[in-house]
Amino acid sequence: MSYRNDLTDMAVEFLKHKHIKDDGLIRYYEVQVDEKLSRELNKPCGKYATLETSAVINGCFSDYDRVSDALGACMKDYLKDSEKILAVGLGNPDLTADALGDRVFKRLTVTRHLNQDRYLCALTPNVLGMTGIESYDIISAVADRIRPDAILVVDALTAAAAGRIASAFQVTDSGITPGSGVENHRRRLDESSLGFKVVSVGVPLVVYSSTIAREYCPSAECGRGDMIVTPKDVDILVEDCAKIIANAINGAFAA
């Protein structure tokens, strides 16, 4: 089934993808959006990697370390030669389905106060409605002050397939537009806007109700303005996804 690309943050859902490998636990896909595709799809240029796994949705805790290791290796590949990392947890900590960034932030092992040559530091800017300040303004000010090699942004995503909720970790060097998946676009965070390399990692935790209907009835009308749906156990899923991402970041950049 094809999906409308304005209803999803997941590149594997709006563009033909390359299946790289499958080790039985994790399926790895890669997508490249060039300038031509960017204009056609109205999506930013860049490389997108997706690691799909049923470990979280099935509660297979013993597999979490393997998923973290694979995700960490993917992020390191996207952040080659970056020794100083500013990790940013986006989202609203008081809204469970949007709290992934905050939950990851709380689990990070920061090291900038210990080592100025290679470090991980972190912040969470909350949301405009709580602080009155755009996330971009906070991140830009901090980055300009500490001059990291790269900014690693964590945020919850929107999917166009219910089966990908808490089951797909996306890493991209294209940056991210906070709130884009739920039509609450804020200023984009990428290298051109911030002046630093930006890599984002996220997990889809919500889906539009119309896209669920379309999975069962392909002819169903699929448009904006309908309800945004999240699983009833989203609190558990967010915590588990946050553990995996935080362990991946700590293992890759804080060790």
C-alpha positions as CSV (number, residue, x, y, z in Angstrom):
1,M,0.0,0.0,0.0
2,S,1.2,3.5,-0.8
3,Y,0.8,6.3,1.7
4,R,0.4,10.1,1.4
5,N,3.8,11.5,2.3
6,D,2.1,14.4,4.2
7,L,0.7,12.0,6.7
8,T,3.9,10.5,7.9
9,D,7.4,11.3,9.1
10,M,8.7,7.9,8.1
11,A,10.7,7.9,4.8
12,V,10.1,4.2,4.3
13,E,6.4,4.9,3.9
14,F,6.6,7.6,1.2
15,L,9.5,6.4,-0.9
16,K,10.8,3.2,-2.3
17,H,13.4,1.9,0.1
18,K,16.5,-0.3,0.0
19,H,16.4,-3.4,2.2
20,I,19.9,-3.7,3.5
21,K,19.8,-6.6,6.0
22,D,17.6,-8.6,8.4
23,D,19.2,-10.5,11.3
24,G,15.9,-12.0,12.5
25,L,15.4,-9.3,15.1
26,I,16.0,-6.1,13.2
27,R,15.2,-5.2,9.6
28,Y,17.3,-2.3,8.3
29,Y,16.2,-0.1,5.5
30,E,17.8,2.9,3.8
31,V,16.4,5.7,1.7
32,Q,18.1,8.6,0.0
33,V,16.2,11.8,-0.9
34,D,18.0,13.8,-3.5
35,E,17.1,17.3,-4.7
36,K,14.8,16.1,-7.4
37,L,12.9,13.8,-5.0
38,S,12.9,16.6,-2.4
39,R,11.0,18.9,-4.8
40,E,8.6,16.2,-5.9
41,L,7.8,14.9,-2.4
42,N,8.2,18.2,-0.5
43,K,10.5,16.4,1.9
44,P,14.0,17.5,2.9
45,C,17.1,16.1,1.2
46,G,19.1,13.6,3.1
47,K,19.7,10.0,4.1
48,Y,17.2,8.1,6.1
49,A,17.8,4.8,7.9
50,T,15.0,2.8,9.5
51,L,15.5,-0.1,12.0
52,E,12.3,-2.1,12.3
53,T,11.8,-4.5,15.2
54,S,9.0,-6.0,17.2
55,A,11.0,-6.1,20.4
56,V,9.3,-3.2,22.1
57,I,5.7,-3.9,21.0
58,N,6.1,-7.6,22.1
59,G,7.9,-6.6,25.4
60,C,11.0,-8.7,24.6
61,F,13.2,-7.0,27.2
62,S,16.1,-9.4,26.6
63,D,16.5,-8.0,23.0
64,Y,16.6,-4.3,24.0
65,D,20.4,-4.3,24.3
66,R,20.8,-5.7,20.7
67,V,18.4,-3.0,19.4
68,S,20.3,-0.3,21.3
69,D,23.7,-1.5,19.9
70,A,22.3,-1.5,16.4
71,L,20.8,1.9,16.8
72,G,24.0,3.3,18.3
73,A,26.1,2.0,15.5
74,C,23.7,3.6,13.0
75,M,23.9,7.0,14.8
76,K,27.7,6.8,14.9
77,D,27.8,6.1,11.2
78,Y,25.7,9.3,10.6
79,L,27.9,11.3,13.0
80,K,31.3,10.2,11.7
81,D,34.2,12.3,13.1
82,S,31.8,14.1,15.6
83,E,33.4,14.0,19.0
84,K,31.4,16.7,20.7
85,I,27.6,16.0,20.7
86,L,24.7,18.1,21.9
87,A,21.7,15.8,22.4
88,V,18.3,17.6,22.4
89,G,15.1,16.0,23.6
90,L,12.1,17.6,21.9
91,G,8.4,17.4,22.8
92,N,6.0,18.0,25.6
93,P,7.0,16.1,28.8
94,D,3.4,16.4,30.0
95,L,1.9,14.7,27.0
96,T,2.8,11.0,27.0
97,A,2.8,10.4,23.3
98,D,5.0,13.4,22.8
99,A,7.3,12.9,25.7
100,L,9.9,10.6,24.0
101,G,12.6,13.4,23.8
102,D,12.2,14.3,27.5
103,R,12.3,10.6,28.6
104,V,15.5,10.1,26.6
105,F,17.0,13.3,28.0
106,K,16.5,12.1,31.6
107,R,18.5,8.9,30.9
108,L,21.5,10.4,29.2
109,T,25.0,10.2,30.8
110,V,26.4,13.7,30.2
111,T,30.2,14.0,30.1
112,R,31.0,17.6,29.0
113,H,31.9,18.6,32.5
114,L,34.5,15.7,32.6
115,N,36.1,16.0,29.1
116,Q,36.2,19.0,26.8
117,D,37.7,17.1,23.9
118,R,35.1,14.4,23.5
119,Y,31.7,14.8,25.2
120,L,28.0,14.3,25.3
121,C,25.9,17.1,26.7
122,A,22.1,17.5,26.6
123,L,19.1,19.8,27.0
124,T,15.4,19.7,26.6
125,P,13.7,22.9,25.5
126,N,10.1,21.8,26.2
127,V,7.5,23.4,23.9
128,L,6.6,26.9,22.9
129,G,3.2,26.8,24.8
130,M,5.0,26.1,28.1
131,T,8.1,28.3,27.8
132,G,7.1,31.1,25.3
133,I,10.4,30.4,23.5
134,E,10.8,28.5,20.2
135,S,12.9,25.3,20.5
136,Y,15.0,26.6,17.7
137,D,15.9,29.7,19.7
138,I,17.0,27.7,22.7
139,I,19.0,25.1,20.7
140,S,20.6,27.8,18.6
141,A,21.7,29.9,21.6
142,V,23.2,26.9,23.4
143,A,24.9,25.5,20.3
144,D,26.4,28.9,19.4
145,R,27.8,29.0,23.0
146,I,29.3,25.5,23.3
147,R,30.1,24.9,19.6
148,P,29.5,21.1,19.4
149,D,30.5,19.0,16.4
150,A,26.9,17.9,15.9
151,I,23.4,18.2,17.3
152,L,21.5,14.9,17.9
153,V,17.8,15.6,18.1
154,V,15.3,13.1,19.6
155,D,11.5,13.4,19.0
156,A,8.4,11.3,18.6
157,L,7.2,10.8,15.0
158,T,3.9,10.2,13.1
159,A,3.5,7.0,11.1
160,A,1.0,6.1,8.3
161,A,0.8,2.5,9.4
162,A,-0.3,1.4,12.8
163,G,2.1,-1.5,12.6
164,R,5.1,0.8,12.8
165,I,4.1,2.4,16.1
166,A,6.9,1.8,18.6
167,S,8.4,-0.6,16.0
168,A,10.5,1.5,13.8
169,F,13.5,3.7,14.8
170,Q,14.4,6.3,12.2
171,V,17.7,8.1,11.9
172,T,18.3,10.8,9.4
173,D,20.8,13.5,8.6
174,S,18.1,15.8,7.1
175,G,17.2,17.4,10.4
176,I,13.7,17.7,11.7
177,T,10.7,20.1,11.8
178,P,9.2,19.9,15.3
179,G,5.5,19.1,15.3
180,S,5.3,18.6,11.5
181,G,3.6,15.2,11.8
182,V,0.7,16.7,13.7
183,E,0.4,19.9,11.7
184,N,2.1,22.1,14.3
185,H,5.1,23.1,12.3
186,R,7.8,25.0,14.2
187,R,11.1,26.4,12.8
188,R,13.1,23.6,11.1
189,L,16.2,22.3,12.8
190,D,18.9,21.4,10.3
191,E,22.5,22.3,9.3
192,S,21.4,25.2,7.2
193,S,19.3,26.8,10.0
194,L,21.6,26.1,12.9
195,G,25.0,26.0,11.3
196,F,25.9,22.7,12.8
197,K,25.5,19.1,11.6
198,V,22.1,17.8,12.7
199,V,21.0,14.2,13.0
200,S,17.6,13.2,14.3
201,V,16.3,10.0,15.7
202,G,12.7,9.2,16.4
203,V,10.0,6.5,16.8
204,P,6.4,6.8,15.5
205,L,4.0,6.9,18.5
206,V,0.9,8.3,16.8
207,V,-1.1,7.7,13.6
208,Y,-4.0,9.5,12.0
209,S,-7.3,7.6,12.4
210,S,-8.0,8.0,8.7
211,T,-4.8,6.1,7.8
212,I,-5.9,3.2,10.1
213,A,-9.2,3.1,8.3
214,R,-7.4,3.1,4.9
215,E,-5.4,0.0,6.0
216,Y,-8.6,-1.9,6.2
217,C,-10.4,-0.2,3.3
218,P,-7.9,1.2,0.7
219,S,-10.7,3.4,-0.9
220,A,-11.4,5.2,2.4
221,E,-11.0,8.9,2.4
222,C,-7.6,9.9,3.9
223,G,-7.2,13.5,4.9
224,R,-6.2,16.0,7.6
225,G,-8.4,17.2,10.4
226,D,-9.2,13.8,11.8
227,M,-8.2,12.3,15.1
228,I,-4.7,11.4,16.1
229,V,-4.5,7.9,17.6
230,T,-2.0,6.4,20.0
231,P,-2.0,3.0,21.8
232,K,-3.6,2.6,25.2
233,D,-0.3,1.4,26.6
234,V,1.7,4.3,25.1
235,D,3.2,5.2,28.5
236,I,5.0,1.8,28.6
237,L,6.0,2.1,24.9
238,V,7.5,5.5,25.4
239,E,9.5,4.4,28.4
240,D,10.8,1.4,26.6
241,C,11.7,3.2,23.4
242,A,13.4,5.9,25.5
243,K,15.5,3.3,27.3
244,I,16.6,1.9,24.0
245,I,17.5,5.3,22.4
246,A,19.2,6.6,25.6
247,N,21.3,3.4,25.9
248,A,22.2,3.7,22.2
249,I,23.3,7.4,22.6
250,N,25.2,6.7,25.9
251,G,27.0,3.7,24.4
252,A,27.9,5.5,21.2
253,F,28.9,8.9,22.6
254,A,29.2,8.9,26.4
255,A,31.5,5.9,26.8
